[in-house]
């Protein structure tokens, strides 16, 4: 019998990757292509959706060639994608109406401020499980309809379609046959009734979004059609937002299990089971995943906007290092931060504050500070932001985190992982498979087609690769955390409403 494999398309913020996995969940081959980041104005961040689709087409033969397999050996493909990034395109031609507006973009700040004054704003947060913020897709869609000439009229006539990136990819993969989304991505729009798992008429009315342009909402794990482009003949078995895919890849299937993915931003998700925990303390209630024919599984989420991208800024804008891994070496040249703290509120603060008007600060600068101290402050910013989210999650869920599973590119930084264990005062555990976003998409797709029989089969694939134990003096931890919180307060109210 010919050996079968599962493919994941991981459409991320800075690149798109196609990865082939085998039945043990081990990576067989990987092909990756970066795409251009557009910054037309301060706070604006965009992608070319056509460039991203062309990259998928280029990556398809490359990843199969590297694996030494044919299309007939792919049992299924799954998609994980950057969430909240939004694109509108012409139903007939497939041409985007403009660049995709990505999740980091803050151009909707004034719109969100105006919408927040409406008495209905609290109802929308209750319906969606999300705070009214620039982070989510609903305000972005409204902005695009308001600021692109003729677009609203075209949307009302049903001439344009919209979606997040998995919707765009599935539409293209299926030869424009499937305009669909999954419950995890839909739950990030502010337009979904997070309990009923379909578009909310009240939310659509609040944001002024025509229903005709929205995709059909489906379970995350089930059927999304069969590809006719890029991977012709291969079933599309699953689609999940990237952070939900990481939760799935970390096999956090039991309520109380949590993971944090450290990438461009960082995202901590706690499985709460079939119960939708009422959000509070700056957390979000979101759909973790849904298997077709079964109830949805929910999660609490704490989102941190800037972690890995702070290292990129340190490398590309300040040019203090030439590659991202160098930051660990540089940070180890000093024993502490020298009293310097960096709060990277480049696009506002996410959990637990949700302050879109905040902007980044460096505090505690003296003539003593070297680039080594700055490097250490960059890494500590990720650790302290994680601490803030974990504190909020413990308070909101009634649970106490005892172990944090971690994944993502930043977990290769051993100093950072030790910092996180120190500030959380719990063990930090990294699995053998660090590509958990892609693995989660592959697991979900394989589960949909019977490649893996059940969740227990996936659990057996999880193996520990590294563990960091807390070793920080409690008094030092408390003092540094207090300093961090004071630094965060300095970021508030920097951008004033127009």
C-alpha positions, -999 to +999 in steps of 0.1 A: +000+000+000+013+035-009+021+055+022-002+084+028+005+118+043-013+150+054-005+185+043-009+218+062-010+252+046+001+276+073-007+311+061+010+334+085+016+371+090+050+372+074+051+341+052+031+311+039+043+276+045+033+242+032+043+213+054+039+175+049+034+154+080+034+116+084+012+094+106+034+100+137+030+137+133+066+141+122+076+168+096+085+152+063+090+183+042+086+221+043+085+249+018+081+285+028+077+319+010+077+353+026+053+380+014+057+417+014+045+439+043+030+472+033+030+502+058+013+530+038+007+552+069+015+550+106-006+522+121-016+508+087-004+473+078-015+455+046-008+424+025-014+416-012-038+387-011-030+378-047+007+375-038-002+352-010-023+330-033+004+329-059+028+318-032+006+288-023+007+278-060+045+281-061+049+262-028+027+232-038+051+215-062+081+224-041+069+208-009+058+176-027+091+174-045+110+177-012+089+150+003+094+128-027+056+121-030+028+127-054-006+143-050-022+109-048-003+103-015-020+133+003-049+120+024-061+155+031-050+191+036-058+215+064-054+253+066-042+274+095-042+311+090-034+345+105-067+355+120-087+388+117-068+397+085-096+407+061-099+408+023-127+418-001-127+406-037-148+406-069-171+376-071-167+373-109-130+382-115-115+371-082-095+404-081-093+419-046-109+453-041-077+465-023-050+451-002-059+428+028-059+447+061-041+427+087-048+420+123-021+445+135-036+474+116-051+502+138-067+525+112-102+517+126-093+534+159-116+564+153-144+542+140-142+519+170-142+549+193-174+562+176-191+528+176-183+523+213-205+553+221-235+534+208-258+518+234-258+487+214-220+482+217-223+462+249-248+439+233-224+432+204-196+422+229-220+399+246-231+383+213-196+379+200-176+373+232-151+400+221-144+435+232-149+463+206-114+468+193-094+475+162-081+439+164-112+423+149-125+419+114-159+436+117-146+472+121-121+465+093-149+454+069-169+485+078-139+507+071-133+491+037-169+496+027-169+532+039-136+542+023-134+523-011-156+542-036-185+522-049-177+491-028-207+493-005-231+494-034-213+465-050-215+445-017-252+452-014-257+439-050-238+407-041-210+415-065-181+412-040-172+386-014-152+389+018-134+367+042-104+360+063-074+343+048-086+307+050-118+318+031-097+334+004-075+304+001-103+279+000-121+299-026-091+299-048-081+262-040-116+250-050-117+270-083-140+296-068-166+269-058-165+273-020-171+306-002-168+293+034-152+299+067-149+279+099-162+287+134-128+296+148-121+323+122-157+335+122-156+339+160-128+366+155-150+389+134-174+403+160-201+393+136-207+358+148-231+347+175-205+328+195-232+306+210-254+300+179-223+297+157-238+317+128-237+353+117-257+376+140-282+398+123-278+424+151-241+425+147-243+428+109-267+457+114-245+473+140-215+473+118-234+478+085-221+447+068-243+432+040-250+395+046-246+387+009-208+392+011-201+369+040-191+332+037-210+302+050-199+292+085-189+255+089-173+233+117-135+235+118-131+198+112-152+183+084-156+192+048-145+223+028-146+208-006-119+193-029-090+213-043-089+219-080-060+243-080-025+240-064-033+205-049-059+192-074-079+162-061-069+166-025-097+170+001-097+201+023-105+185+056-101+214+081-096+251+086-087+268+119-073+301+130-036+297+137-039+300+175-067+274+176-046+252+154-017+255+178-040+245+207-051+215+186-015+206+177-005+208+214-033+182+220-050+205+246-082+186+243-091+187+280-106+217+299-079+234+319-051+227+294-033+257+280-007+267+254+011+299+244+024+303+208+053+328+205+054+342+170+049+377+156+025+382+184+018+357+212-014+340+221-023+321+252-054+298+249-070+278+277-095+251+268-128+256+287-146+227+270-182+230+259-187+259+284-184+294+270-168+312+299-179+348+302-150+369+293-134+394+317-101+407+329-092+416+293-096+381+280-116+369+250-141+341+247-135+323+214-143+290+197-114+266+201-126+241+174-156+221+163-157+186+149-185+182+124-215+166+142-202+175+177-207+206+200-182+234+197-152+234+222-145+269+236-114+286+249-104+317+269-077+337+250-052+363+259-037+380+229-004+399+229+002+420+199+040+424+198+065+398+208+085+383+179+079+414+159+097+434+187+128+413+180+123+420+142+121+457+150+153+455+171+170+438+141+156+457+112+148+492+124+175+496+151+200+473+134+215+463+167+216+426+156+218+410+122+197+379+129+169+372+154+188+344+172+216+369+180+193+387+206+198+358+231+236+361+228+235+398+232+211+397+262+234+372+279+262+398+279+245+415+309+231+401+342+199+422+342+181+449+323+200+477+341+167+493+351+154+496+315+120+484+303+105+483+268+067+482+264+060+474+227+026+490+223+033+496+186-003+491+177-019+496+211-021+471+240-041+439+237-049+416+267-055+424+295-058+461+287-073+466+253-060+501+249-058+509+212-046+544+219-014+532+238+019+535+221+053+520+229+078+534+254+113+528+266+117+538+302+145+538+327+171+550+303+204+561+318+239+565+304+247+531+319+224+513+295+240+493+267+226+474+237+229+443+259+205+458+284+181+468+256+182+432+242+174+418+276+145+443+280+132+432+246+130+395+258+116+405+292+088+424+275+075+390+261+079+374+295+060+401+315+033+403+289+028+366+293+026+370+331-002+397+327-023+374+306-018+344+329-028+364+359-060+375+341-067+339+330-063+325+365-086+352+379-113+347+352-114+309+349-111+300+385-082+277+376-046+280+384-021+274+356+003+247+367+022+242+335+025+262+303+029+244+269+048+266+245+054+266+208+064+289+179+097+303+166+106+322+198+108+290+218+142+284+203+154+312+227+164+293+258+170+325+278+135+337+270+119+304+280+137+305+313+125+341+318+089+330+312+092+301+337+107+326+362+081+353+360+052+328+359+067+306+387+055+274+368+073+250+345+074+258+308+073+228+285+082+227+248+071+197+227+092+178+203+072+191+174+076+229+175+055+235+143+023+231+163+002+255+142+009+236+111+006+203+129-028+212+144-041+220+109-027+186+097-042+168+127-076+183+121-076+175+084-064+139+091-091+135+117-117+146+093-109+119+067-101+091+092-063+093+087-061+094+125-090+076+143-096+098+173-082+124+197-064+098+218-044+088+187-032+124+184-023+126+221+000+096+217+021+117+192+029+144+218+064+142+232+083+166+254+116+181+241+125+208+266+115+220+301+124+251+321+118+253+358+113+286+377+145+298+396+138+334+403+138+349+438+102+358+447+111+392+460+130+401+428+100+388+407+076+409+426+098+440+424+104+437+387+067+430+379+058+462+398+083+481+377+069+466+345+034+476+354+045+512+360+062+512+326+029+499+310+010+528+325+033+553+307+019+540+274-017+550+280-035+578+263-007+586+238-030+588+208-058+614+213-092+610+195-095+633+165 
